[in-house]
Amino acid sequence: MAQTLAQKLKIRDGFTLRTRNAPPHFEAALGDLPDGVTLSNKGKRFEQLHWFVTSRADLEAGLPEVLELVTGAVTCWVYFPKGSSRVQTDLTRDKGWEALTAQPQLQWLSLISFDDTWSAFGFRPSTAADEARAGKAKERAIFGYIDPVKKEVRLPEDLAAAFQKDKEAARVFDSLAFSHRKEYVEWIVEAKRDETRRKRVAGTIERLQKGWKNPRNL
């Protein structure tokens, strides 16, 4: 069963959601919410902050206040216009977030599709458990296949062989942003079983033939 928006946003019973620059339809767009959930644009006590930005300048202007609000266990969801929307923006999934990604105290959460206009990703203050997981993450297989500085992704042998048989899929892959190419390769190399890995190589080719940007097409 598909997750509801409330589930994707990890909204729980009794939560107070504070909004910042939310469009008028935001509450209605959330759909059915857990019991006792309330929304406010001025509350001092809240579990989540829902912040809408349309440009890099908008992001940078609001960031200092947002960082003061996102403390303790508070989660912030940042909404930005999709490339397919009619909202003019200089933000994309991969560009325009330097002011935010420069904050070392933050833990990044998932990226979701909110509606036809907005995507959103979440962050919250890092915890000791996050730091411990970050240490283990250095051992992840994907780090043997990427150069984050040069934005390069090295193909695993089985995916390279599959691309030799499907040049169009290879062309689509090469046209993707670094983060999307990384996601495809990570999806493959993190497979625990050979059978799973073979299916993911084949699934990568199928998804690229459909024009999917990453394995989940987000």
TORPA-4810 file (N, C-alpha, C, O; in nm, 3 decimals):
<nodes>
NODE_1_0.084_-0.120_0.000_0.000_0.000_0.000_0.088_0.125_0.000_0.185_0.135_0.075_M
NODE_2_0.052_0.221_-0.085_0.129_0.345_-0.095_0.119_0.425_0.034_0.015_0.428_0.099_A
NODE_3_0.228_0.489_0.069_0.229_0.571_0.189_0.151_0.701_0.168_0.150_0.757_0.058_Q
NODE_4_0.085_0.747_0.273_0.020_0.877_0.269_0.127_0.985_0.286_0.240_0.956_0.324_T
NODE_5_0.090_1.110_0.257_0.184_1.219_0.278_0.223_1.230_0.425_0.339_1.257_0.457_L
NODE_6_0.127_1.209_0.513_0.157_1.216_0.656_0.262_1.112_0.695_0.349_1.140_0.777_A
NODE_7_0.253_0.995_0.636_0.352_0.890_0.665_0.488_0.927_0.607_0.590_0.908_0.674_Q
NODE_8_0.491_0.978_0.485_0.617_1.017_0.424_0.685_1.128_0.504_0.808_1.131_0.517_K
NODE_9_0.603_1.218_0.558_0.657_1.330_0.635_0.678_1.296_0.782_0.721_1.380_0.861_L
NODE_10_0.647_1.172_0.819_0.666_1.123_0.956_0.590_1.206_1.059_0.640_1.235_1.168_K
NODE_11_0.467_1.243_1.022_0.380_1.318_1.113_0.305_1.219_1.202_0.245_1.123_1.153_I
NODE_12_0.310_1.241_1.332_0.250_1.149_1.428_0.141_1.216_1.510_0.125_1.338_1.507_R
NODE_13_0.066_1.134_1.582_-0.043_1.184_1.665_0.005_1.298_1.755_0.111_1.291_1.816_D
NODE_14_-0.076_1.403_1.760_-0.049_1.513_1.852_0.058_1.611_1.808_0.088_1.705_1.881_G
NODE_15_0.117_1.591_1.691_0.221_1.682_1.646_0.165_1.822_1.618_0.051_1.836_1.574_F
NODE_16_0.246_1.922_1.645_0.219_2.058_1.600_0.314_2.088_1.485_0.435_2.071_1.498_T
NODE_17_0.260_2.133_1.373_0.340_2.165_1.256_0.346_2.316_1.242_0.243_2.382_1.227_L
NODE_18_0.465_2.370_1.247_0.480_2.514_1.223_0.512_2.535_1.076_0.596_2.464_1.021_R
NODE_19_0.448_2.631_1.014_0.468_2.657_0.872_0.540_2.789_0.852_0.530_2.882_0.932_T
NODE_20_0.612_2.795_0.741_0.682_2.919_0.702_0.668_2.935_0.551_0.719_2.854_0.474_R
NODE_21_0.598_3.039_0.510_0.575_3.069_0.368_0.496_2.960_0.296_0.510_2.942_0.176_N
NODE_22_0.413_2.887_0.371_0.333_2.780_0.309_0.223_2.839_0.222_0.164_2.940_0.258_A
NODE_23_0.193_2.777_0.108_0.084_2.823_0.023_-0.051_2.798_0.091_-0.059_2.714_0.181_P
NODE_24_-0.155_2.869_0.051_-0.286_2.856_0.116_-0.342_2.714_0.117_-0.417_2.678_0.208_P
NODE_25_-0.308_2.634_0.016_-0.366_2.501_0.004_-0.290_2.395_0.083_-0.326_2.277_0.079_H
NODE_26_-0.185_2.435_0.156_-0.095_2.337_0.217_-0.168_2.239_0.309_-0.150_2.118_0.296_F
NODE_27_-0.249_2.290_0.400_-0.314_2.201_0.496_-0.406_2.103_0.425_-0.409_1.984_0.458_E
NODE_28_-0.481_2.152_0.326_-0.570_2.063_0.252_-0.491_1.958_0.174_-0.533_1.843_0.162_A
NODE_29_-0.375_2.000_0.120_-0.294_1.908_0.041_-0.234_1.796_0.124_-0.203_1.689_0.072_A
NODE_30_-0.218_1.819_0.253_-0.164_1.715_0.341_-0.256_1.594_0.350_-0.212_1.482_0.378_L
NODE_31_-0.384_1.617_0.327_-0.480_1.507_0.335_-0.511_1.469_0.479_-0.498_1.551_0.570_G
NODE_32_-0.553_1.345_0.499_-0.587_1.298_0.634_-0.463_1.296_0.722_-0.358_1.243_0.684_D
NODE_33_-0.477_1.354_0.841_-0.366_1.362_0.935_-0.394_1.279_1.059_-0.510_1.254_1.091_L
NODE_34_-0.291_1.235_1.130_-0.311_1.161_1.255_-0.389_1.245_1.356_-0.400_1.367_1.342_P
NODE_35_-0.442_1.179_1.456_-0.523_1.247_1.557_-0.445_1.357_1.628_-0.328_1.340_1.664_D
NODE_36_-0.512_1.470_1.648_-0.455_1.577_1.730_-0.351_1.662_1.664_-0.288_1.743_1.731_G
NODE_37_-0.328_1.647_1.533_-0.228_1.728_1.464_-0.282_1.868_1.439_-0.395_1.884_1.393_V
NODE_38_-0.203_1.969_1.468_-0.242_2.108_1.447_-0.135_2.180_1.366_-0.018_2.141_1.365_T
NODE_39_-0.176_2.287_1.296_-0.083_2.369_1.219_-0.083_2.512_1.272_-0.187_2.562_1.314_L
NODE_40_0.033_2.575_1.269_0.045_2.713_1.315_0.162_2.778_1.244_0.261_2.712_1.213_S
NODE_41_0.152_2.909_1.218_0.266_2.979_1.157_0.341_3.066_1.259_0.430_3.142_1.222_N
NODE_42_0.303_3.054_1.386_0.368_3.137_1.489_0.402_3.061_1.616_0.465_3.117_1.706_K
NODE_43_0.361_2.936_1.627_0.380_2.863_1.752_0.526_2.850_1.794_0.615_2.840_1.710_G
NODE_44_0.548_2.851_1.925_0.683_2.837_1.979_0.718_2.691_2.010_0.835_2.655_2.017_K
NODE_45_0.616_2.607_2.028_0.639_2.466_2.056_0.583_2.384_1.940_0.463_2.390_1.911_R
NODE_46_0.669_2.308_1.876_0.627_2.232_1.759_0.726_2.119_1.736_0.841_2.125_1.779_F
NODE_47_0.679_2.016_1.667_0.764_1.901_1.636_0.824_1.909_1.496_0.930_1.852_1.470_E
NODE_48_0.758_1.980_1.407_0.807_1.992_1.270_0.790_2.135_1.220_0.695_2.204_1.254_Q
NODE_49_0.886_2.177_1.137_0.877_2.304_1.066_0.867_2.273_0.917_0.948_2.199_0.863_L
NODE_50_0.767_2.330_0.851_0.746_2.310_0.707_0.773_2.443_0.638_0.695_2.538_0.649_H
NODE_51_0.884_2.448_0.566_0.939_2.573_0.513_0.939_2.569_0.360_0.998_2.478_0.300_W
NODE_52_0.875_2.666_0.297_0.867_2.673_0.152_0.962_2.781_0.100_0.960_2.895_0.147_F
NODE_53_1.045_2.744_0.002_1.136_2.839_-0.062_1.122_2.825_-0.213_1.092_2.717_-0.264_V
NODE_54_1.144_2.935_-0.283_1.132_2.932_-0.429_1.263_2.969_-0.499_1.271_2.959_-0.621_T
NODE_55_1.364_3.011_-0.423_1.490_3.052_-0.484_1.604_3.038_-0.384_1.582_3.022_-0.264_S
NODE_56_1.725_3.044_-0.436_1.842_3.040_-0.349_1.843_3.161_-0.255_1.876_3.148_-0.137_R
NODE_57_1.806_3.279_-0.307_1.802_3.398_-0.224_1.701_3.382_-0.111_1.726_3.424_0.003_A
NODE_58_1.588_3.322_-0.142_1.484_3.295_-0.043_1.538_3.203_0.066_1.515_3.226_0.185_D
NODE_59_1.608_3.100_0.025_1.667_3.005_0.118_1.768_3.073_0.210_1.763_3.058_0.332_L
NODE_60_1.859_3.148_0.151_1.965_3.210_0.229_1.913_3.318_0.323_1.967_3.337_0.432_E
NODE_61_1.807_3.387_0.281_1.751_3.491_0.368_1.682_3.431_0.490_1.689_3.488_0.599_A
NODE_62_1.617_3.317_0.473_1.541_3.258_0.582_1.619_3.163_0.669_1.575_3.128_0.778_G
NODE_63_1.738_3.120_0.621_1.813_3.015_0.690_1.851_3.050_0.835_1.832_2.966_0.922_L
NODE_64_1.901_3.169_0.865_1.939_3.198_1.003_1.826_3.177_1.103_1.846_3.117_1.208_P
NODE_65_1.706_3.225_1.070_1.592_3.207_1.161_1.552_3.061_1.170_1.519_3.011_1.278_E
NODE_66_1.554_2.991_1.056_1.516_2.850_1.056_1.611_2.768_1.143_1.567_2.680_1.217_V
NODE_67_1.740_2.795_1.135_1.836_2.720_1.216_1.814_2.744_1.365_1.841_2.656_1.447_L
NODE_68_1.764_2.863_1.402_1.732_2.889_1.543_1.609_2.810_1.587_1.596_2.775_1.704_E
NODE_69_1.520_2.782_1.492_1.396_2.710_1.524_1.416_2.559_1.529_1.349_2.489_1.605_L
NODE_70_1.508_2.509_1.447_1.526_2.364_1.436_1.630_2.319_1.540_1.749_2.313_1.512_V
NODE_71_1.582_2.289_1.657_1.668_2.246_1.767_1.609_2.121_1.830_1.492_2.088_1.807_T
NODE_72_1.688_2.053_1.910_1.639_1.934_1.980_1.591_1.829_1.883_1.665_1.785_1.794_G
NODE_73_1.465_1.787_1.900_1.409_1.680_1.817_1.325_1.735_1.702_1.255_1.658_1.636_A
NODE_74_1.331_1.864_1.675_1.250_1.924_1.568_1.304_1.882_1.431_1.425_1.884_1.408_V
NODE_75_1.214_1.844_1.343_1.248_1.814_1.204_1.199_1.927_1.115_1.089_1.980_1.135_T
NODE_76_1.279_1.963_1.017_1.238_2.064_0.919_1.225_1.999_0.782_1.313_1.927_0.737_C
NODE_77_1.113_2.027_0.716_1.093_1.986_0.577_1.100_2.111_0.490_1.025_2.206_0.510_W
NODE_78_1.192_2.110_0.395_1.210_2.222_0.303_1.145_2.188_0.170_1.180_2.088_0.107_V
NODE_79_1.052_2.270_0.128_0.980_2.248_0.002_1.036_2.341_-0.104_1.058_2.459_-0.079_Y
NODE_80_1.060_2.287_-0.224_1.111_2.368_-0.334_1.041_2.327_-0.464_0.998_2.212_-0.476_F
NODE_81_1.030_2.418_-0.560_0.954_2.388_-0.682_1.019_2.279_-0.766_1.141_2.274_-0.782_P
NODE_82_0.936_2.192_-0.819_0.985_2.092_-0.913_1.023_2.158_-1.045_0.970_2.263_-1.081_K
NODE_83_1.114_2.094_-1.116_1.151_2.146_-1.246_1.035_2.147_-1.344_1.032_2.228_-1.436_G
NODE_84_0.939_2.057_-1.323_0.822_2.048_-1.412_0.712_2.145_-1.374_0.611_2.156_-1.445_S
NODE_85_0.729_2.216_-1.262_0.626_2.311_-1.219_0.639_2.440_-1.299_0.735_2.457_-1.374_S
NODE_86_0.543_2.528_-1.283_0.548_2.657_-1.352_0.607_2.767_-1.265_0.601_2.885_-1.299_R
NODE_87_0.664_2.727_-1.154_0.725_2.823_-1.062_0.870_2.847_-1.103_0.948_2.753_-1.113_V
NODE_88_0.905_2.974_-1.127_1.042_3.006_-1.165_1.134_2.990_-1.044_1.105_3.043_-0.937_Q
NODE_89_1.243_2.918_-1.063_1.333_2.890_-0.951_1.475_2.864_-1.000_1.495_2.824_-1.114_T
NODE_90_1.572_2.889_-0.914_1.711_2.852_-0.945_1.757_2.739_-0.855_1.877_2.713_-0.843_D
NODE_91_1.661_2.670_-0.793_1.691_2.554_-0.710_1.656_2.426_-0.784_1.553_2.418_-0.851_L
NODE_92_1.742_2.327_-0.773_1.711_2.193_-0.823_1.745_2.096_-0.711_1.792_2.136_-0.605_T
NODE_93_1.722_1.971_-0.735_1.759_1.870_-0.634_1.907_1.879_-0.599_1.945_1.854_-0.485_R
NODE_94_1.991_1.914_-0.696_2.136_1.908_-0.678_2.204_2.044_-0.666_2.321_2.050_-0.628_D
NODE_95_2.134_2.152_-0.695_2.200_2.282_-0.700_2.124_2.387_-0.617_2.002_2.385_-0.607_K
NODE_96_2.202_2.478_-0.560_2.145_2.592_-0.491_2.137_2.581_-0.340_2.088_2.672_-0.273_G
NODE_97_2.186_2.468_-0.285_2.168_2.441_-0.142_2.296_2.460_-0.061_2.304_2.414_0.053_W
NODE_98_2.395_2.527_-0.116_2.525_2.536_-0.050_2.516_2.594_0.091_2.584_2.546_0.182_E
NODE_99_2.433_2.694_0.110_2.422_2.756_0.242_2.371_2.657_0.346_2.408_2.664_0.463_A
NODE_100_2.286_2.566_0.302_2.229_2.468_0.394_2.321_2.348_0.413_2.339_2.302_0.526_L
NODE_101_2.379_2.299_0.305_2.466_2.182_0.317_2.597_2.215_0.390_2.669_2.125_0.431_T
NODE_102_2.626_2.344_0.404_2.747_2.384_0.477_2.729_2.374_0.628_2.824_2.397_0.703_A
NODE_103_2.609_2.339_0.674_2.582_2.328_0.817_2.616_2.187_0.865_2.540_2.094_0.839_Q
NODE_104_2.728_2.169_0.936_2.772_2.034_0.973_2.689_1.968_1.082_2.700_1.848_1.104_P
NODE_105_2.605_2.046_1.149_2.529_1.993_1.262_2.398_1.927_1.220_2.321_1.882_1.306_Q
NODE_106_2.372_1.922_1.091_2.242_1.873_1.044_2.252_1.730_0.990_2.352_1.690_0.932_L
NODE_107_2.144_1.655_1.012_2.130_1.520_0.959_2.025_1.522_0.850_1.912_1.566_0.873_Q
NODE_108_2.061_1.476_0.731_1.969_1.480_0.618_1.878_1.358_0.617_1.921_1.246_0.644_W
NODE_109_1.751_1.382_0.586_1.651_1.276_0.581_1.611_1.252_0.437_1.688_1.283_0.346_L
NODE_110_1.494_1.197_0.414_1.454_1.157_0.280_1.402_1.273_0.196_1.362_1.378_0.247_S
NODE_111_1.405_1.251_0.065_1.344_1.343_-0.032_1.210_1.283_-0.073_1.201_1.164_-0.101_L
NODE_112_1.106_1.367_-0.077_0.974_1.317_-0.117_0.913_1.408_-0.222_0.951_1.524_-0.237_I
NODE_113_0.819_1.353_-0.295_0.736_1.431_-0.387_0.608_1.468_-0.312_0.534_1.381_-0.268_S
NODE_114_0.584_1.598_-0.297_0.466_1.642_-0.222_0.342_1.650_-0.311_0.239_1.593_-0.279_F
NODE_115_0.354_1.720_-0.422_0.244_1.728_-0.519_0.305_1.762_-0.654_0.426_1.747_-0.672_D
NODE_116_0.223_1.808_-0.749_0.275_1.836_-0.883_0.369_1.956_-0.886_0.445_1.973_-0.981_D
NODE_117_0.364_2.040_-0.784_0.444_2.162_-0.781_0.568_2.150_-0.693_0.673_2.203_-0.726_T
NODE_118_0.555_2.081_-0.580_0.659_2.084_-0.478_0.722_1.947_-0.449_0.653_1.845_-0.442_W
NODE_119_0.854_1.948_-0.432_0.927_1.838_-0.371_0.974_1.887_-0.234_0.977_2.008_-0.208_S
NODE_120_1.010_1.795_-0.146_1.057_1.836_-0.014_1.161_1.738_0.038_1.152_1.618_0.012_A
NODE_121_1.258_1.789_0.110_1.349_1.701_0.181_1.360_1.748_0.325_1.338_1.865_0.356_F
NODE_122_1.392_1.654_0.412_1.393_1.684_0.554_1.533_1.686_0.613_1.625_1.622_0.563_G
NODE_123_1.545_1.761_0.721_1.668_1.757_0.800_1.635_1.784_0.946_1.528_1.837_0.977_F
NODE_124_1.725_1.747_1.032_1.711_1.769_1.176_1.849_1.777_1.238_1.947_1.740_1.173_R
NODE_125_1.860_1.824_1.361_1.993_1.827_1.425_2.049_1.686_1.440_1.975_1.592_1.470_P
NODE_126_2.177_1.672_1.418_2.242_1.541_1.432_2.245_1.497_1.578_2.248_1.580_1.669_S
NODE_127_2.243_1.367_1.598_2.253_1.308_1.731_2.379_1.223_1.738_2.446_1.202_1.637_T
NODE_128_2.411_1.175_1.857_2.528_1.088_1.873_2.512_0.961_1.788_2.610_0.910_1.733_A
NODE_129_2.388_0.911_1.778_2.364_0.791_1.698_2.391_0.819_1.550_2.444_0.733_1.479_A
NODE_130_2.355_0.939_1.504_2.382_0.976_1.365_2.531_0.976_1.338_2.577_0.928_1.234_D
NODE_131_2.607_1.031_1.431_2.752_1.038_1.413_2.814_0.899_1.409_2.908_0.874_1.335_E
NODE_132_2.758_0.808_1.491_2.809_0.671_1.490_2.780_0.604_1.356_2.864_0.534_1.301_A
NODE_133_2.658_0.628_1.304_2.624_0.571_1.173_2.709_0.631_1.063_2.746_0.562_0.968_R
NODE_134_2.741_0.759_1.076_2.823_0.825_0.974_2.960_0.761_0.967_3.019_0.748_0.860_A
NODE_135_3.012_0.721_1.084_3.140_0.653_1.086_3.135_0.522_1.012_3.228_0.488_0.938_G
NODE_136_3.027_0.448_1.031_3.011_0.320_0.961_2.988_0.342_0.812_3.027_0.259_0.730_K
NODE_137_2.926_0.454_0.777_2.895_0.480_0.637_3.020_0.489_0.551_3.016_0.465_0.431_A
NODE_138_3.133_0.525_0.615_3.257_0.536_0.539_3.297_0.402_0.479_3.376_0.396_0.385_K
NODE_139_3.243_0.295_0.535_3.276_0.162_0.486_3.182_0.116_0.374_3.199_0.007_0.321_E
NODE_140_3.084_0.197_0.339_2.987_0.157_0.237_3.055_0.133_0.103_3.152_0.201_0.067_R
NODE_141_3.003_0.036_0.030_3.064_-0.004_-0.097_3.067_0.108_-0.199_3.159_0.115_-0.281_A
NODE_142_2.969_0.197_-0.196_2.959_0.301_-0.298_3.082_0.391_-0.301_3.115_0.448_-0.405_I
NODE_143_3.149_0.405_-0.187_3.263_0.495_-0.182_3.381_0.445_-0.264_3.476_0.520_-0.288_F
NODE_144_3.377_0.321_-0.306_3.480_0.270_-0.396_3.451_0.301_-0.542_3.532_0.269_-0.630_G
NODE_145_3.337_0.364_-0.569_3.295_0.389_-0.706_3.273_0.536_-0.740_3.239_0.569_-0.853_Y
NODE_146_3.292_0.625_-0.644_3.264_0.766_-0.671_3.379_0.855_-0.629_3.458_0.823_-0.540_I
NODE_147_3.386_0.970_-0.697_3.477_1.078_-0.659_3.390_1.201_-0.641_3.358_1.268_-0.739_D
NODE_148_3.351_1.233_-0.516_3.259_1.345_-0.493_3.315_1.480_-0.538_3.239_1.569_-0.575_P
NODE_149_3.447_1.494_-0.535_3.507_1.622_-0.574_3.497_1.642_-0.725_3.455_1.748_-0.771_V
NODE_150_3.534_1.539_-0.801_3.528_1.548_-0.947_3.389_1.515_-1.003_3.366_1.527_-1.124_K
NODE_151_3.298_1.473_-0.915_3.163_1.434_-0.957_3.168_1.320_-1.059_3.094_1.319_-1.158_K
NODE_152_3.255_1.223_-1.032_3.270_1.110_-1.123_3.217_0.983_-1.058_3.228_0.964_-0.937_E
NODE_153_3.159_0.895_-1.140_3.108_0.766_-1.094_3.171_0.657_-1.179_3.159_0.658_-1.302_V
NODE_154_3.238_0.563_-1.114_3.299_0.450_-1.185_3.196_0.337_-1.194_3.131_0.303_-1.094_R
NODE_155_3.181_0.280_-1.312_3.082_0.175_-1.332_3.132_0.041_-1.279_3.247_0.004_-1.304_L
NODE_156_3.049_-0.031_-1.205_3.083_-0.170_-1.172_3.084_-0.252_-1.301_3.016_-0.217_-1.397_P
NODE_157_3.159_-0.360_-1.302_3.180_-0.436_-1.426_3.049_-0.488_-1.486_3.033_-0.486_-1.608_E
NODE_158_2.955_-0.534_-1.401_2.832_-0.591_-1.457_2.744_-0.483_-1.520_2.677_-0.509_-1.620_D
NODE_159_2.744_-0.362_-1.464_2.667_-0.254_-1.525_2.734_-0.207_-1.654_2.666_-0.176_-1.751_L
NODE_160_2.867_-0.200_-1.654_2.939_-0.161_-1.775_2.911_-0.259_-1.888_2.895_-0.218_-2.003_A
NODE_161_2.905_-0.389_-1.855_2.876_-0.490_-1.956_2.734_-0.474_-2.010_2.710_-0.490_-2.129_A
NODE_162_2.641_-0.441_-1.922_2.502_-0.420_-1.965_2.492_-0.299_-2.056_2.414_-0.299_-2.151_A
NODE_163_2.572_-0.195_-2.028_2.570_-0.076_-2.112_2.630_-0.103_-2.250_2.593_-0.038_-2.347_F
NODE_164_2.721_-0.199_-2.259_2.777_-0.235_-2.388_2.669_-0.291_-2.480_2.677_-0.279_-2.603_Q
NODE_165_2.568_-0.353_-2.420_2.457_-0.412_-2.497_2.344_-0.312_-2.522_2.260_-0.334_-2.609_K
NODE_166_2.343_-0.203_-2.447_2.235_-0.104_-2.464_2.297_0.035_-2.459_2.304_0.097_-2.353_D
NODE_167_2.340_0.084_-2.573_2.409_0.213_-2.582_2.317_0.330_-2.545_2.363_0.430_-2.491_K
NODE_168_2.188_0.316_-2.574_2.095_0.425_-2.542_2.080_0.440_-2.391_2.077_0.552_-2.340_E
NODE_169_2.071_0.328_-2.320_2.063_0.334_-2.175_2.190_0.397_-2.119_2.184_0.475_-2.024_A
NODE_170_2.303_0.364_-2.178_2.431_0.423_-2.133_2.431_0.573_-2.157_2.481_0.649_-2.074_A
NODE_171_2.377_0.615_-2.270_2.371_0.759_-2.301_2.285_0.834_-2.200_2.321_0.942_-2.154_R
NODE_172_2.169_0.775_-2.165_2.081_0.838_-2.067_2.151_0.846_-1.931_2.145_0.949_-1.863_V
NODE_173_2.218_0.738_-1.893_2.291_0.735_-1.765_2.396_0.846_-1.762_2.407_0.919_-1.663_F
NODE_174_2.472_0.859_-1.869_2.579_0.959_-1.873_2.525_1.102_-1.867_2.597_1.194_-1.827_D
NODE_175_2.400_1.121_-1.908_2.341_1.255_-1.907_2.286_1.295_-1.770_2.250_1.411_-1.749_S
NODE_176_2.279_1.200_-1.677_2.222_1.228_-1.545_2.317_1.306_-1.458_2.439_1.305_-1.478_L
NODE_177_2.260_1.375_-1.359_2.340_1.445_-1.259_2.421_1.344_-1.178_2.385_1.227_-1.169_A
NODE_178_2.530_1.390_-1.121_2.617_1.303_-1.041_2.539_1.227_-0.935_2.558_1.106_-0.919_F
NODE_179_2.450_1.295_-0.863_2.377_1.229_-0.754_2.289_1.116_-0.804_2.273_1.015_-0.736_S
NODE_180_2.231_1.132_-0.923_2.145_1.027_-0.979_2.227_0.907_-1.026_2.189_0.792_-1.005_H
NODE_181_2.341_0.935_-1.091_2.429_0.824_-1.132_2.478_0.747_-1.009_2.485_0.624_-1.010_R
NODE_182_2.511_0.821_-0.905_2.556_0.758_-0.780_2.446_0.669_-0.724_2.475_0.558_-0.679_K
NODE_183_2.321_0.715_-0.726_2.211_0.635_-0.671_2.194_0.503_-0.745_2.172_0.399_-0.684_E
NODE_184_2.204_0.508_-0.877_2.192_0.384_-0.954_2.303_0.286_-0.918_2.278_0.168_-0.894_Y
NODE_185_2.426_0.335_-0.914_2.539_0.246_-0.885_2.530_0.195_-0.741_2.557_0.077_-0.716_V
NODE_186_2.492_0.282_-0.648_2.480_0.238_-0.509_2.371_0.131_-0.495_2.388_0.035_-0.421_E
NODE_187_2.262_0.149_-0.567_2.153_0.051_-0.564_2.205_-0.088_-0.604_2.163_-0.189_-0.548_W
NODE_188_2.296_-0.089_-0.699_2.350_-0.217_-0.747_2.453_-0.273_-0.650_2.444_-0.389_-0.610_I
NODE_189_2.552_-0.193_-0.613_2.665_-0.247_-0.536_2.629_-0.277_-0.391_2.702_-0.349_-0.323_V
NODE_190_2.518_-0.222_-0.342_2.477_-0.252_-0.205_2.391_-0.379_-0.195_2.353_-0.420_-0.085_E
NODE_191_2.362_-0.442_-0.309_2.285_-0.567_-0.307_2.362_-0.674_-0.231_2.482_-0.690_-0.249_A
NODE_192_2.291_-0.746_-0.146_2.357_-0.847_-0.061_2.370_-0.983_-0.130_2.457_-1.063_-0.094_K
NODE_193_2.286_-1.010_-0.229_2.287_-1.140_-0.296_2.313_-1.122_-0.445_2.275_-1.021_-0.503_R
NODE_194_2.377_-1.221_-0.506_2.407_-1.214_-0.649_2.281_-1.201_-0.732_2.276_-1.125_-0.829_D
NODE_195_2.178_-1.277_-0.695_2.053_-1.273_-0.770_1.992_-1.134_-0.763_1.943_-1.081_-0.864_E
NODE_196_1.994_-1.075_-0.643_1.941_-0.939_-0.627_2.020_-0.841_-0.712_1.963_-0.751_-0.774_T
NODE_197_2.150_-0.857_-0.713_2.235_-0.767_-0.791_2.204_-0.779_-0.940_2.194_-0.677_-1.009_R
NODE_198_2.188_-0.900_-0.990_2.155_-0.918_-1.132_2.023_-0.850_-1.166_2.010_-0.786_-1.271_R
NODE_199_1.925_-0.865_-1.078_1.795_-0.803_-1.102_1.806_-0.650_-1.102_1.737_-0.581_-1.177_K
NODE_200_1.894_-0.599_-1.018_1.908_-0.453_-1.012_1.982_-0.398_-1.133_1.953_-0.287_-1.178_R
NODE_201_2.077_-0.474_-1.186_2.142_-0.432_-1.310_2.039_-0.427_-1.422_2.032_-0.329_-1.497_V
NODE_202_1.958_-0.534_-1.433_1.853_-0.536_-1.535_1.752_-0.425_-1.509_1.704_-0.362_-1.603_A
NODE_203_1.719_-0.402_-1.381_1.624_-0.298_-1.346_1.676_-0.159_-1.379_1.599_-0.070_-1.415_G
NODE_204_1.806_-0.141_-1.367_1.867_-0.013_-1.404_1.848_0.014_-1.552_1.810_0.125_-1.591_T
NODE_205_1.874_-0.086_-1.634_1.856_-0.070_-1.779_1.711_-0.037_-1.811_1.684_0.052_-1.891_I
NODE_206_1.618_-0.108_-1.750_1.475_-0.085_-1.775_1.434_0.057_-1.735_1.360_0.123_-1.806_E
NODE_207_1.484_0.102_-1.621_1.447_0.235_-1.572_1.505_0.344_-1.661_1.439_0.445_-1.689_R
NODE_208_1.628_0.324_-1.704_1.690_0.423_-1.793_1.618_0.428_-1.928_1.606_0.535_-1.987_L
NODE_209_1.571_0.313_-1.975_1.495_0.312_-2.099_1.365_0.392_-2.087_1.314_0.446_-2.186_Q
NODE_210_1.313_0.399_-1.965_1.192_0.477_-1.938_1.222_0.623_-1.907_1.131_0.705_-1.895_K
NODE_211_1.352_0.656_-1.895_1.390_0.793_-1.865_1.391_0.826_-1.717_1.391_0.944_-1.680_G
NODE_212_1.391_0.723_-1.631_1.389_0.748_-1.487_1.523_0.808_-1.444_1.629_0.765_-1.490_W
NODE_213_1.517_0.909_-1.356_1.637_0.977_-1.309_1.715_0.897_-1.206_1.837_0.911_-1.196_K
NODE_214_1.646_0.814_-1.131_1.709_0.731_-1.028_1.620_0.610_-1.005_1.510_0.604_-1.062_N
NODE_215_1.661_0.514_-0.924_1.582_0.391_-0.909_1.438_0.413_-0.864_1.351_0.333_-0.899_P
NODE_216_1.411_0.520_-0.787_1.275_0.547_-0.741_1.205_0.653_-0.826_1.087_0.681_-0.804_R
NODE_217_1.278_0.712_-0.922_1.223_0.814_-1.011_1.172_0.936_-0.934_1.070_0.994_-0.971_N
NODE_218_1.242_0.976_-0.829_1.207_1.097_-0.753_1.286_1.216_-0.803_1.270_1.326_-0.751_L
</nodes>
